[in-house]
Amino acid sequence: MQSIAKSAGERAAQTDRDRVVSAEVVSAMRDAGLFRALQPARWGGAEIDNAEWLDLIVELARECGSSAWVYSVLSAHATAIACFPVEAQTEIWTEYPLAVASSAVAPTAIARRVDGGFAVSGKWSFSSGCDYAQWALAGARVENGEGEAPGMIFTLIPFKDIRIEDDWHVVGLRGTGSKSIHVADVFVPEYRTLPFRQLMDGNAIGALDYETPYYRSPRHAWAPSGLAAVGVGIALGFVGKFTAYVRDRKILNGATMGDLDTIQLKISESAAEAEAALRVLKANTAEAMAEVAATGTLTIETRARCRRDQAFATRLSMVAVDRLYTAAGAYAIYEGNSMQQAFRDMHAVAGQIVLNFDAAGKSFSRVMMGRVPDDMLL
């Protein structure tokens, strides 16, 4: 990953301008087998440990937040594919063993029951990695009978049936190419669908065939850690960028910026926050996986704590970046300064709803008080 991360860093500014991750970087990750990190060994994947996966994301995010975000999403979704019936896994990975699925998980489309499956129509925004994916992991609401509340399912839809809308004109994580995608009355066979709660609760039919805990874990107890790790990597990279920037920089009175006590303290505090955030993510996922391995599931308390700490780690990372960006001064706002891109990317990471501390923190408190959480991500 080190050489790939360096390559991504060299292309980071161009990635930001192009609004898509460099094809060379994606090809290098694919050739190195990185997208197969969490793919089941049965299908040729590496099935690596969560901590190792987080380290890969962090190393890449130090250099390019957008490249790391796309990698996190596409690699994590291998575990979601593994939760679908074996017929779906066989279709996807027999045809192309390196196949990946982009994000379209919010149930914003409508699925209408037809013979043998569903006809799906709708639009999903924020489909990270769609330019390089063969499939989309797409959420939908099922039309039920009159007076019945709609059910929710996940579907797997090939990109040959999808139209990509190039509407990704944003401030941060520009290079993720998280465009909107559309389908119109696309047929999805039953075996390429999965009840929403089965994937969220970790008891999907496909997952029962695998021993590795992350296939059988409630999804949001661990998967968003990969997104939070992007923020951690950006923060750690920012500490390095800022330190290099101030080390020999002269200020108006002739003093060296790096010799100022206040600057040195800011570096130490931000570094401590970013490193602590990574330790929190690793400890959380390790404890959750151990609990799944021992009991087959997670308590609601563990799920709420994991959600809380993913968001808290993201907050720590953002505070670390903001402190140093503010201290960097006016030159940090120039487009040619990599710190401004990292600042924008960090705030885009923190804006992801699954990493929002107000929502995650509230859910944790409700669980601790014995109340029913109103959080569909738990």
TORZA-338053 format. One record per residue: residue in three letters; x, y, z of N, C-alpha, C in turn. Coordinates in steps of 0.02 Angstrom, whole numbers, padded with zeros to 5 digits, always signed. Layout:
REM residues N
ALAXYZXYZXYZ
...
***
This chain:
REM residues 378
MET+00041-00061+00000+00000+00000+00000+00043+00063+00000
GLN+00103+00060+00027+00144+00121+00033+00156+00155-00035
SER+00175+00115-00085+00188+00145-00151+00124+00170-00183
ILE+00068+00134-00172+00004+00156-00199-00019+00221-00167
ALA-00010+00225-00101-00028+00287-00066+00014+00345-00091
LYS+00078+00334-00101+00121+00387-00127+00097+00410-00196
SER+00079+00362-00238+00053+00379-00304-00012+00418-00299
ALA-00055+00398-00253-00118+00435-00243-00104+00506-00219
GLY-00055+00514-00176-00037+00580-00151-00011+00625-00207
GLU+00029+00596-00251+00056+00635-00307+00000+00657-00354
ARG-00054+00620-00355-00110+00635-00400-00169+00668-00363
ALA-00160+00683-00299-00217+00706-00259-00248+00770-00286
ALA-00207+00819-00304-00234+00882-00329-00272+00871-00395
GLN-00244+00829-00439-00277+00814-00502-00341+00775-00490
THR-00340+00730-00442-00400+00692-00424-00455+00740-00402
ASP-00436+00791-00363-00485+00841-00340-00514+00879-00399
ARG-00471+00897-00447-00495+00935-00505-00538+00891-00551
ASP-00518+00828-00559-00554+00784-00605-00620+00758-00576
ARG-00628+00763-00510-00687+00739-00474-00695+00663-00480
VAL-00639+00628-00486-00639+00555-00489-00569+00531-00472
VAL-00565+00474-00438-00501+00445-00421-00464+00425-00484
SER-00399+00436-00483-00357+00420-00541-00365+00347-00561
ALA-00372+00335-00626-00378+00266-00651-00315+00226-00636
GLU-00257+00259-00636-00195+00225-00620-00194+00201-00549
VAL-00220+00241-00503-00222+00221-00432-00270+00163-00422
VAL-00329+00167-00453-00378+00113-00447-00350+00048-00476
SER-00317+00053-00533-00287-00007-00564-00234-00037-00519
ALA-00194+00005-00488-00141-00019-00443-00172-00054-00382
MET-00226-00026-00356-00260-00059-00299-00290-00125-00320
ARG-00319-00126-00379-00350-00188-00403-00296-00242-00415
ASP-00240-00222-00446-00187-00269-00461-00155-00296-00397
ALA-00154-00255-00345-00124-00276-00281-00173-00318-00239
GLY-00234-00326-00263-00284-00365-00227-00315-00329-00169
LEU-00307-00262-00165-00332-00225-00107-00408-00224-00103
PHE-00442-00224-00160-00515-00223-00158-00542-00290-00133
ARG-00500-00342-00130-00521-00408-00107-00503-00419-00034
ALA-00484-00365+00001-00461-00372+00070-00512-00406+00115
LEU-00576-00389+00107-00629-00417+00148-00673-00467+00111
GLN-00655-00482+00049-00692-00532+00011-00680-00601+00040
PRO-00731-00645+00043-00721-00711+00070-00666-00750+00034
ALA-00627-00786+00073-00573-00827+00044-00601-00877-00006
ARG-00663-00899+00005-00695-00947-00041-00696-00921-00112
TRP-00699-00854-00119-00703-00824-00186-00636-00793-00206
GLY-00583-00811-00171-00517-00786-00188-00496-00724-00150
GLY-00537-00703-00102-00521-00644-00063-00471-00657-00008
ALA-00447-00603+00024-00397-00609+00076-00427-00619+00145
GLU-00489-00593+00155-00524-00601+00219-00479-00579+00278
ILE-00450-00519+00272-00402-00496+00322-00437-00471+00385
ASP-00399-00459+00436-00423-00433+00499-00446-00361+00492
ASN-00495-00341+00532-00520-00272+00529-00466-00220+00540
ALA-00422-00233+00589-00370-00185+00606-00323-00174+00546
GLU-00307-00227+00511-00264-00221+00453-00298-00180+00398
TRP-00363-00192+00390-00402-00154+00341-00402-00079+00358
LEU-00412-00064+00422-00412+00006+00443-00344+00039+00430
ASP-00290+00002+00441-00224+00029+00429-00214+00045+00355
LEU-00241+00003+00311-00235+00016+00239-00271+00081+00221
ILE-00330+00091+00248-00369+00151+00234-00333+00213+00261
VAL-00307+00209+00322-00272+00265+00352-00211+00285+00311
GLU-00172+00235+00291-00112+00250+00252-00129+00286+00187
LEU-00181+00263+00154-00202+00295+00092-00230+00365+00104
ALA-00269+00374+00158-00300+00438+00173-00249+00491+00194
ARG-00192+00471+00220-00139+00519+00236-00120+00558+00173
GLU-00125+00525+00116-00103+00555+00053-00161+00583+00012
CYS-00217+00548+00012-00274+00570-00030-00339+00545+00001
GLY-00378+00591+00029-00440+00572+00062-00490+00540+00014
SER-00495+00566-00047-00543+00539-00095-00527+00468-00114
SER-00463+00454-00127-00443+00386-00146-00458+00338-00089
ALA-00445+00359-00027-00458+00316+00030-00532+00304+00040
TRP-00573+00355+00029-00646+00347+00036-00673+00296-00013
VAL-00653+00302-00076-00676+00254-00126-00652+00184-00110
TYR-00589+00178-00088-00564+00113-00069-00603+00083-00011
SER-00617+00124+00039-00655+00100+00097-00723+00073+00077
VAL-00758+00110+00035-00826+00091+00015-00824+00027-00027
LEU-00783+00026-00079-00783-00030-00125-00758-00094-00092
SER-00709-00089-00048-00684-00149-00014-00734-00174+00038
ALA-00765-00129+00075-00813-00149+00127-00874-00184+00098
HIS-00894-00164+00038-00955-00193+00010-00948-00265-00011
ALA-00886-00290-00013-00878-00363-00025-00912-00403+00030
THR-00911-00376+00091-00943-00412+00147-01019-00410+00140
ALA-01045-00357+00109-01117-00354+00098-01138-00403+00044
ILE-01099-00407-00010-01115-00457-00062-01116-00527-00032
ALA-01069-00540+00013-01065-00606+00045-01125-00622+00088
CYS-01166-00573+00103-01226-00585+00144-01286-00604+00101
PHE-01282-00594+00036-01337-00613-00008-01337-00688-00019
PRO-01392-00716-00043-01393-00788-00058-01335-00808-00103
VAL-01314-00869-00098-01256-00893-00135-01265-00886-00210
GLU-01326-00888-00235-01338-00878-00306-01313-00810-00329
ALA-01324-00759-00288-01300-00692-00305-01224-00689-00303
GLN-01195-00717-00252-01122-00718-00247-01091-00753-00307
THR-01121-00809-00326-01096-00848-00382-01100-00809-00447
GLU-01157-00776-00457-01165-00737-00518-01113-00681-00523
ILE-01102-00646-00467-01057-00588-00467-00984-00609-00472
TRP-00963-00654-00430-00891-00669-00425-00867-00726-00470
THR-00913-00764-00498-00892-00812-00549-00881-00777-00615
GLU-00925-00731-00630-00919-00693-00692-00856-00650-00692
TYR-00841-00618-00634-00783-00574-00628-00761-00574-00555
PRO-00710-00613-00537-00690-00620-00467-00670-00555-00433
LEU-00651-00504-00472-00630-00441-00443-00687-00390-00439
ALA-00748-00411-00451-00805-00365-00452-00815-00331-00385
VAL-00833-00267-00388-00848-00228-00328-00914-00192-00338
ALA-00943-00170-00282-01007-00136-00283-01001-00066-00252
SER-01028-00016-00287-01027+00052-00260-01086+00062-00213
SER-01087+00120-00182-01137+00134-00131-01200+00165-00161
ALA-01257+00141-00138-01322+00170-00154-01370+00143-00102
VAL-01348+00144-00039-01382+00105+00013-01446+00137+00039
ALA-01452+00203+00034-01513+00235+00060-01574+00210+00020
PRO-01627+00188+00053-01685+00160+00018-01728+00213-00014
THR-01701+00247-00065-01736+00302-00097-01773+00280-00161
ALA-01762+00219-00184-01796+00193-00243-01858+00153-00222
ILE-01899+00136-00270-01959+00097-00258-01952+00028-00292
ALA-01967-00024-00255-01965-00093-00282-02037-00119-00285
ARG-02057-00138-00345-02125-00165-00355-02120-00240-00367
ARG-02159-00278-00331-02157-00351-00338-02182-00373-00406
VAL-02141-00416-00437-02160-00446-00501-02142-00520-00497
ASP-02161-00558-00547-02147-00629-00547-02071-00642-00545
GLY-02049-00676-00493-01978-00694-00487-01933-00643-00455
GLY-01961-00586-00434-01919-00535-00402-01953-00468-00397
PHE-01916-00415-00416-01941-00348-00409-01923-00307-00471
ALA-01966-00259-00486-01950-00207-00535-01932-00144-00496
VAL-01872-00119-00505-01846-00064-00463-01838-00001-00506
SER-01862+00054-00479-01855+00119-00512-01836+00171-00460
GLY-01792+00217-00480-01776+00271-00435-01707+00299-00444
LYS-01689+00342-00398-01625+00377-00400-01592+00371-00332
TRP-01526+00362-00334-01486+00363-00272-01431+00416-00281
SER-01421+00456-00231-01366+00504-00231-01306+00474-00195
PHE-01249+00507-00202-01188+00489-00165-01163+00418-00179
SER-01162+00398-00242-01139+00330-00258-01062+00330-00266
SER-01029+00329-00210-00956+00332-00210-00926+00272-00247
GLY-00879+00287-00291-00845+00234-00328-00883+00208-00388
CYS-00937+00241-00408-00979+00214-00461-00942+00209-00528
ASP-00891+00250-00539-00855+00248-00603-00814+00185-00611
TYR-00800+00151-00555-00757+00092-00559-00792+00028-00535
ALA-00856+00032-00520-00892-00026-00494-00928-00063-00550
GLN-00938-00127-00539-00977-00167-00586-01049-00175-00562
TRP-01059-00165-00497-01125-00173-00466-01138-00115-00418
ALA-01202-00106-00402-01221-00059-00350-01259-00096-00295
LEU-01240-00082-00233-01278-00105-00175-01331-00052-00161
ALA-01392-00067-00180-01444-00015-00183-01503-00031-00139
GLY-01521+00017-00097-01579+00010-00053-01643+00030-00088
ALA-01699-00001-00068-01764+00016-00099-01820+00002-00049
ARG-01874+00038-00060-01935+00027-00021-01984-00015-00063
VAL-02009-00066-00032-02053-00112-00068-02125-00088-00062
GLU-02158-00083-00119-02229-00065-00119-02270-00123-00093
ASN-02305-00113-00039-02348-00165-00012-02421-00149-00026
GLY-02466-00188+00002-02537-00177-00009-02560-00112+00023
GLU-02619-00092+00003-02647-00030+00029-02653-00032+00105
GLY-02629+00021+00137-02632+00024+00209-02573-00007+00245
GLU-02530-00042+00207-02471-00073+00237-02410-00027+00230
ALA-02369-00025+00282-02308+00014+00278-02260-00019+00230
PRO-02222+00020+00191-02175-00010+00144-02119-00046+00180
GLY-02098-00103+00154-02040-00137+00180-01978-00109+00148
MET-01919-00129+00172-01857-00105+00144-01812-00164+00127
ILE-01780-00160+00070-01735-00213+00048-01670-00182+00021
PHE-01618-00223+00019-01558-00207-00019-01560-00248-00083
THR-01535-00219-00136-01532-00254-00200-01461-00249-00228
LEU-01444-00294-00272-01382-00291-00310-01400-00282-00383
ILE-01378-00226-00412-01397-00209-00481-01334-00197-00522
PRO-01328-00230-00580-01268-00220-00622-01269-00152-00655
PHE-01209-00124-00665-01206-00057-00693-01227-00054-00766
LYS-01233-00111-00799-01260-00110-00868-01333-00088-00867
ASP-01367-00093-00809-01437-00072-00803-01444-00004-00770
ILE-01389+00031-00759-01389+00093-00720-01365+00151-00763
ARG-01397+00208-00753-01374+00271-00785-01341+00314-00732
ILE-01279+00337-00746-01243+00381-00700-01255+00453-00719
GLU-01274+00493-00670-01284+00565-00681-01224+00603-00651
ASP-01189+00640-00693-01129+00675-00671-01148+00740-00636
ASP-01168+00733-00573-01190+00792-00535-01146+00804-00473
TRP-01086+00774-00472-01043+00779-00413-01000+00842-00416
HIS-01031+00899-00399-00997+00963-00397-01000+00988-00325
VAL-00948+00974-00287-00950+00983-00215-00886+01017-00190
VAL-00884+01029-00125-00827+01063-00095-00774+01014-00071
GLY-00794+00960-00039-00747+00912-00011-00756+00842-00038
LEU-00703+00802-00033-00703+00734-00062-00726+00735-00134
ARG-00703+00786-00169-00722+00795-00240-00702+00734-00281
GLY-00644+00706-00266-00617+00653-00307-00652+00586-00299
THR-00701+00581-00255-00735+00517-00246-00783+00502-00303
GLY-00801+00554-00341-00848+00542-00396-00913+00513-00373
SER-00938+00536-00316-00998+00507-00286-01061+00534-00320
LYS-01069+00516-00382-01123+00542-00424-01189+00508-00407
SER-01242+00534-00435-01308+00502-00429-01315+00448-00482
ILE-01353+00397-00465-01366+00343-00513-01441+00332-00518
HIS-01464+00310-00577-01535+00301-00591-01549+00232-00620
VAL-01607+00205-00603-01633+00146-00637-01706+00158-00653
ALA-01730+00126-00706-01800+00133-00726-01829+00064-00741
ASP-01870+00041-00695-01905-00022-00703-01857-00080-00719
VAL-01803-00083-00682-01753-00136-00691-01774-00198-00651
PHE-01772-00255-00684-01789-00317-00650-01731-00341-00607
VAL-01746-00355-00543-01697-00383-00496-01725-00449-00471
PRO-01693-00505-00487-01718-00570-00463-01717-00575-00387
GLU-01759-00616-00361-01766-00623-00289-01699-00638-00255
TYR-01657-00679-00286-01595-00698-00254-01544-00641-00249
ARG-01557-00586-00285-01514-00527-00279-01546-00474-00236
THR-01588-00496-00189-01618-00450-00140-01607-00478-00070
LEU-01611-00433-00022-01599-00451+00048-01640-00404+00092
PRO-01678-00431+00140-01714-00386+00185-01666-00339+00221
PHE-01686-00277+00226-01644-00224+00255-01617-00244+00323
ARG-01660-00269+00366-01640-00282+00435-01593-00342+00439
GLN-01597-00388+00392-01551-00445+00395-01478-00422+00387
LEU-01467-00378+00340-01398-00353+00331-01378-00310+00391
MET-01423-00269+00415-01407-00224+00470-01395-00263+00535
ASP-01431-00318+00544-01427-00356+00607-01376-00412+00605
GLY-01348-00426+00546-01295-00476+00542-01321-00548+00539
ASN-01383-00558+00519-01409-00627+00516-01434-00644+00446
ALA-01402-00615+00395-01421-00629+00326-01403-00700+00307
ILE-01441-00728+00260-01433-00799+00243-01363-00815+00217
GLY-01334-00772+00176-01268-00786+00149-01214-00786+00201
ALA-01221-00742+00251-01170-00734+00303-01162-00797+00345
LEU-01214-00837+00349-01212-00896+00391-01162-00948+00367
ASP-01139-00941+00305-01090-00988+00277-01019-00972+00296
TYR-01008-00914+00329-00940-00891+00343-00926-00887+00418
GLU-00864-00901+00435-00844-00899+00506-00818-00831+00527
THR-00787-00795+00481-00758-00730+00500-00813-00684+00527
PRO-00802-00655+00586-00857-00619+00620-00887-00561+00582
TYR-00848-00525+00541-00878-00465+00512-00934-00481+00462
TYR-00937-00541+00436-00993-00559+00393-01057-00567+00434
ARG-01049-00589+00496-01107-00605+00539-01120-00551+00592
SER-01085-00496+00588-01094-00442+00637-01146-00392+00613
PRO-01184-00363+00659-01226-00305+00640-01182-00254+00603
ARG-01204-00235+00545-01160-00200+00498-01132-00134+00524
HIS-01173-00095+00555-01150-00029+00574-01111-00028+00640
ALA-01099-00087+00667-01054-00091+00724-00981-00088+00701
TRP-00969-00102+00637-00899-00101+00614-00887-00067+00547
ALA-00932-00074+00499-00918-00049+00431-00905+00026+00428
PRO-00943+00069+00463-00928+00141+00460-00860+00159+00490
SER-00828+00113+00525-00760+00126+00549-00713+00139+00491
GLY-00728+00107+00434-00687+00118+00374-00693+00189+00349
LEU-00752+00219+00355-00761+00289+00335-00728+00335+00386
ALA-00737+00319+00450-00705+00358+00502-00629+00356+00496
ALA-00603+00299+00474-00530+00292+00464-00504+00339+00411
VAL-00546+00356+00362-00526+00406+00313-00512+00473+00348
GLY-00556+00492+00392-00545+00554+00430-00483+00551+00473
VAL-00471+00494+00504-00411+00485+00545-00349+00492+00502
GLY-00349+00460+00444-00291+00465+00400-00279+00536+00375
ILE-00333+00571+00359-00326+00642+00338-00295+00682+00395
ALA-00318+00671+00456-00292+00707+00514-00218+00692+00526
LEU-00200+00629+00522-00130+00610+00531-00086+00640+00476
GLY-00112+00638+00415-00076+00669+00360-00069+00744+00369
PHE-00121+00775+00396-00121+00847+00406-00067+00866+00457
VAL-00060+00826+00510-00008+00839+00559+00060+00840+00525
GLY+00072+00792+00480+00135+00790+00444+00144+00849+00398
LYS+00092+00868+00362+00095+00925+00316+00109+00990+00354
PHE+00073+00999+00409+00080+01060+00449+00149+01064+00480
THR+00173+01009+00506+00240+01008+00537+00293+01027+00486
ALA+00289+00999+00427+00337+01015+00375+00332+01089+00354
TYR+00270+01115+00355+00257+01184+00334+00288+01234+00383
VAL+00282+01222+00448+00304+01271+00498+00375+01261+00521
ARG+00406+01204+00505+00472+01187+00533+00522+01244+00523
ASP+00527+01270+00463+00577+01322+00449+00546+01387+00425
ARG+00480+01393+00431+00446+01451+00405+00458+01512+00448
LYS+00480+01568+00418+00493+01629+00454+00430+01672+00458
ILE+00422+01704+00515+00366+01752+00523+00395+01823+00523
LEU+00352+01873+00529+00372+01942+00519+00429+01966+00563
ASN+00432+01942+00624+00485+01964+00670+00550+01925+00662
GLY+00552+01882+00611+00612+01844+00598+00616+01777+00634
ALA+00571+01765+00679+00571+01701+00716+00547+01644+00670
THR+00565+01585+00688+00541+01526+00651+00475+01503+00681
MET+00425+01495+00639+00358+01476+00662+00360+01411+00702
GLY+00401+01364+00681+00405+01300+00715+00435+01303+00784
ASP+00468+01359+00801+00498+01367+00867+00450+01397+00918
LEU+00392+01418+00896+00343+01448+00942+00312+01393+00986
ASP+00310+01405+01051+00281+01356+01097+00209+01339+01079
THR+00171+01391+01060+00101+01379+01045+00092+01333+00985
ILE+00135+01340+00935+00132+01297+00876+00151+01225+00895
GLN+00202+01217+00934+00223+01151+00955+00169+01115+00995
LEU+00135+01153+01037+00080+01123+01076+00022+01103+01031
LYS+00008+01143+00981-00047+01126+00935-00031+01062+00897
ILE+00031+01054+00876+00051+00993+00841+00042+00933+00886
SER+00065+00939+00948+00059+00882+00994-00013+00864+01008
GLU-00055+00914+01019-00124+00901+01035-00161+00869+00976
SER-00150+00895+00917-00183+00867+00858-00159+00796+00844
ALA-00094+00784+00851-00068+00717+00840-00098+00668+00890
ALA-00104+00689+00953-00132+00645+01004-00205+00629+00989
GLU-00243+00678+00966-00313+00667+00949-00320+00617+00892
ALA-00281+00626+00839-00286+00582+00781-00264+00511+00799
GLU-00211+00504+00837-00188+00438+00857-00238+00404+00904
ALA-00268+00443+00949-00318+00416+00995-00379+00393+00956
ALA-00398+00431+00904-00456+00412+00864-00445+00344+00831
LEU-00385+00333+00806-00371+00268+00774-00373+00212+00825
ARG-00347+00224+00885-00349+00172+00937-00421+00155+00956
VAL-00463+00206+00959-00533+00194+00975-00566+00150+00922
LEU-00555+00166+00859-00585+00127+00805-00561+00054+00807
LYS-00497+00045+00816-00470-00024+00817-00496-00063+00878
ALA-00498-00030+00936-00522-00064+00996-00595-00083+00989
ASN-00635-00037+00961-00706-00050+00952-00718-00110+00907
THR-00685-00111+00849-00697-00165+00802-00671-00231+00830
ALA-00615-00229+00865-00588-00291+00894-00635-00319+00946
GLU-00661-00276+00989-00707-00299+01041-00773-00324+01012
ALA-00797-00290+00960-00859-00311+00928-00850-00379+00894
MET-00795-00388+00859-00784-00452+00825-00775-00509+00875
ALA-00743-00495+00932-00735-00546+00983-00802-00566+01013
GLU-00847-00517+01021-00913-00531+01048-00954-00572+00999
VAL-00950-00556+00935-00986-00595+00885-00959-00666+00883
ALA-00893-00673+00885-00863-00740+00883-00885-00782+00943
ALA-00894-00750+01001-00911-00786+01062-00985-00800+01069
THR-01027-00753+01047-01099-00758+01060-01142-00763+00997
GLY-01113-00747+00939-01151-00749+00877-01186-00684+00860
THR-01183-00635+00905-01217-00572+00892-01185-00517+00935
LEU-01216-00458+00936-01194-00404+00979-01253-00378+01020
THR-01239-00360+01081-01291-00328+01121-01306-00259+01093
ILE-01364-00233+01109-01381-00166+01087-01334-00115+01117
GLU-01309-00129+01177-01261-00083+01209-01197-00079+01169
THR-01172-00136+01145-01111-00136+01105-01122-00100+01039
ARG-01178-00113+01008-01193-00081+00944-01196-00005+00952
ALA-01228+00018+01005-01234+00090+01016-01166+00121+01031
ARG-01125+00086+01069-01058+00112+01085-01015+00116+01022
CYS-01019+00065+00980-00980+00067+00918-01001+00125+00874
ARG-01065+00135+00867-01091+00192+00828-01067+00258+00857
ARG-01071+00264+00924-01049+00326+00957-00976+00339+00943
ASP-00934+00289+00950-00862+00299+00946-00838+00309+00875
GLN-00873+00281+00825-00856+00297+00756-00865+00372+00743
ALA-00920+00399+00769-00933+00470+00760-00886+00512+00803
PHE-00870+00488+00863-00825+00526+00906-00754+00528+00877
ALA-00732+00472+00849-00666+00471+00817-00663+00521+00760
THR-00718+00527+00723-00721+00575+00668-00718+00646+00695
ARG-00753+00658+00750-00751+00725+00781-00680+00741+00804
LEU-00647+00694+00836-00578+00705+00858-00533+00723+00799
SER-00542+00688+00743-00501+00700+00684-00515+00770+00656
MET-00577+00789+00654-00594+00855+00627-00566+00911+00671
VAL-00571+00903+00736-00544+00954+00782-00468+00960+00773
ALA-00435+00903+00764-00362+00903+00753-00344+00942+00690
VAL-00382+00931+00636-00369+00966+00573-00384+01040+00580
ASP-00441+01056+00609-00462+01126+00614-00412+01168+00654
ARG-00386+01140+00707-00338+01175+00749-00277+01195+00708
LEU-00250+01149+00670-00189+01162+00632-00203+01205+00571
TYR-00260+01195+00539-00275+01236+00480-00282+01309+00500
THR-00314+01322+00557-00321+01390+00581-00253+01421+00597
ALA-00208+01380+00624-00142+01405+00643-00096+01414+00582
ALA-00113+01383+00526-00069+01384+00468-00064+01453+00436
GLY-00116+01494+00444-00114+01561+00417-00140+01566+00346
ALA-00132+01625+00317-00164+01641+00253-00139+01599+00195
TYR-00076+01579+00196-00049+01542+00139-00083+01473+00132
ALA-00114+01449+00184-00147+01383+00181-00211+01384+00140
ILE-00236+01443+00121-00298+01445+00083-00285+01442+00008
TYR-00222+01445-00014-00208+01442-00085-00222+01371-00112
GLU-00248+01369-00173-00265+01304-00203-00205+01258-00209
GLY-00146+01286-00217-00086+01246-00223-00061+01217-00158
ASN-00091+01236-00103-00071+01210-00037-00114+01150-00020
SER-00082+01093-00010-00120+01031+00001-00161+01032+00065
MET-00145+01077+00111-00183+01080+00173-00255+01101+00162
GLN-00267+01145+00114-00336+01167+00103-00379+01110+00076
GLN-00349+01067+00035-00387+01010+00009-00402+00960+00065
ALA-00353+00948+00108-00363+00902+00164-00416+00930+00213
PHE-00416+00996+00222-00466+01028+00265-00536+01018+00236
ARG-00544+01029+00172-00609+01019+00140-00631+00946+00144
ASP-00584+00902+00130-00601+00830+00132-00621+00808+00202
MET-00587+00833+00253-00603+00814+00321-00674+00834+00339
HIS-00694+00893+00319-00762+00915+00335-00815+00877+00294
ALA-00797+00855+00235-00843+00812+00197-00851+00745+00232
VAL-00798+00716+00257-00802+00654+00295-00849+00663+00355
ALA-00839+00717+00392-00879+00729+00452-00952+00741+00437
GLY-00967+00761+00375-01036+00773+00356-01075+00710+00338
GLN-01041+00653+00335-01076+00590+00319-01124+00574+00377
ILE-01186+00560+00362-01237+00553+00414-01221+00497+00463
VAL-01189+00443+00439-01174+00388+00484-01120+00406+00535
LEU-01083+00460+00521-01030+00483+00567-01051+00545+00606
ASN-01114+00562+00604-01140+00620+00639-01145+00605+00714
PHE-01109+00643+00755-01106+00627+00826-01173+00642+00861
ASP-01209+00692+00840-01273+00707+00872-01320+00648+00868
ALA-01324+00617+00809-01368+00559+00801-01342+00498+00839
ALA-01277+00484+00830-01249+00425+00863-01246+00433+00939
GLY-01229+00493+00962-01225+00505+01034-01293+00500+01067
LYS-01343+00525+01034-01411+00521+01061-01434+00449+01067
SER-01419+00408+01017-01438+00338+01019-01405+00302+01077
PHE-01341+00315+01088-01305+00284+01143-01337+00302+01210
SER-01354+00365+01218-01383+00387+01282-01452+00355+01293
ARG-01491+00350+01240-01557+00318+01247-01550+00245+01269
VAL-01502+00210+01239-01491+00140+01258-01469+00136+01331
MET-01424+00180+01351-01399+00178+01419-01455+00193+01471
MET-01505+00231+01450-01561+00247+01495-01617+00195+01490
GLY-01607+00142+01451-01656+00090+01445-01714+00108+01399
ARG-01704+00158+01357-01756+00177+01310-01743+00146+01242
VAL-01796+00142+01203-01790+00112+01136-01757+00164+01090
PRO-01701+00146+01058-01669+00194+01013-01710+00204+00950
ASP-01711+00265+00925-01748+00280+00863-01698+00289+00806
ASP-01653+00241+00800-01598+00245+00752-01599+00183+00709
MET-01617+00190+00645-01622+00133+00601-01553+00103+00584
LEU-01499+00139+00602-01432+00114+00588-01406+00068+00643
LEU-01442+00062+00699-01420+00017+00752-01440-00055+00736
***
